[in-house]
Amino acid sequence: MDLAVIWDKFAEHLQSFEGIEEYQMKKIAGIPFIYIKGILTKEDMEEFIKRAAAKSMRGKRLHSETVYVRQNDSRYVYRHRFYVPQEKMFCCGNLCVDCIRLRG
């Protein structure tokens, strides 16, 4: 799964919301940060981020995490990442305690 496609969809969905004027993603030390400029409150901005992430992850086994960092004037900065869940998705045959066959 190519996360670049997910990031592109995320940017597209996020910029489609009214009230968001500018979006930029930067990787600093390998950690993705999103810079969003808009005329929205912090709560509205976080709601739009959640909705855009959900739309871009639809049909994929991904999770997202968003952490507020700071605000300068009308520009919000968040640490945002998409990640694959750390759980077993197949049986390896070693009779593990957390085997996927034992879910139910």
C-alpha positions as CSV (number, residue, x, y, z in Angstrom):
1,M,0.0,0.0,0.0
2,D,1.4,3.3,-1.1
3,L,0.9,6.0,1.6
4,A,1.7,8.8,-0.9
5,V,-1.7,8.1,-2.6
6,I,-3.4,8.3,0.8
7,W,-1.7,11.6,1.6
8,D,-2.7,13.0,-1.8
9,K,-6.3,12.0,-1.2
10,F,-6.1,13.5,2.3
11,A,-4.9,16.8,0.9
12,E,-7.6,16.9,-1.7
13,H,-10.4,16.2,0.8
14,L,-9.0,18.7,3.3
15,Q,-8.7,21.5,0.8
16,S,-12.3,20.9,-0.4
17,F,-13.7,22.0,3.0
18,E,-14.9,25.6,3.1
19,G,-13.0,27.7,5.5
20,I,-9.6,26.1,4.8
21,E,-7.5,28.6,2.7
22,E,-4.1,26.8,2.6
23,Y,-2.7,23.4,3.3
24,Q,0.9,22.2,3.4
25,M,2.6,19.0,4.5
26,K,6.2,18.9,5.6
27,K,8.3,16.1,6.9
28,I,10.7,17.2,9.6
29,A,13.1,14.5,10.9
30,G,10.8,11.9,9.2
31,I,7.7,13.1,11.1
32,P,4.9,14.5,8.9
33,F,3.5,17.9,10.0
34,I,0.5,19.5,8.4
35,Y,0.2,23.3,8.3
36,I,-3.4,24.6,7.7
37,K,-4.4,28.2,7.3
38,G,-8.1,29.0,7.7
39,I,-10.8,31.0,9.4
40,L,-11.9,28.1,11.6
41,T,-11.7,27.4,15.3
42,K,-9.4,24.7,16.6
43,E,-12.3,22.3,17.2
44,D,-13.7,22.8,13.6
45,M,-10.2,22.3,12.1
46,E,-9.7,19.0,14.0
47,E,-13.1,17.8,12.9
48,F,-12.3,18.5,9.3
49,I,-8.9,16.7,9.7
50,K,-10.7,13.6,11.1
51,R,-13.3,13.7,8.2
52,A,-10.7,14.1,5.5
53,A,-8.6,11.3,7.0
54,A,-11.6,9.0,7.2
55,K,-12.5,9.7,3.6
56,S,-9.0,9.0,2.4
57,M,-8.6,5.8,4.4
58,R,-12.0,4.3,3.3
59,G,-11.6,0.7,2.3
60,K,-8.0,0.4,3.6
61,R,-6.7,-1.1,6.9
62,L,-5.2,2.1,8.2
63,H,-5.5,4.3,11.2
64,S,-4.6,7.9,11.6
65,E,-3.3,10.0,14.5
66,T,-3.4,13.7,14.8
67,V,-1.7,15.7,17.6
68,Y,-2.1,19.5,17.9
69,V,1.3,21.3,18.0
70,R,0.8,25.0,17.9
71,Q,-1.0,28.0,16.3
72,N,0.5,31.1,14.7
73,D,-2.1,33.7,13.8
74,S,-4.6,31.7,11.6
75,R,-2.2,28.9,10.8
76,Y,-2.6,25.6,12.8
77,V,0.2,23.0,13.0
78,Y,-0.6,19.4,13.6
79,R,1.5,16.2,13.7
80,H,-0.5,13.8,11.6
81,R,0.3,10.3,10.4
82,F,-1.3,7.3,8.8
83,Y,-0.2,3.9,10.0
84,V,-1.0,0.2,9.6
85,P,-2.4,-1.4,12.8
86,Q,0.1,-3.5,14.7
87,E,-2.0,-6.7,14.9
88,K,-1.7,-10.1,13.3
89,M,-3.6,-10.4,10.1
90,F,-2.9,-14.1,9.3
91,C,-2.1,-17.4,11.1
92,C,1.6,-18.2,11.1
93,G,1.1,-21.8,12.4
94,N,3.0,-21.4,15.6
95,L,0.0,-21.7,17.9
96,C,0.4,-18.2,19.2
97,V,-1.8,-17.0,22.1
98,D,-3.1,-14.0,20.1
99,C,-3.8,-16.1,16.9
100,I,-6.3,-14.6,14.5
101,R,-8.1,-18.0,14.5
102,L,-9.0,-17.6,18.1
103,R,-10.9,-14.3,17.6
104,G,-14.6,-14.6,17.6
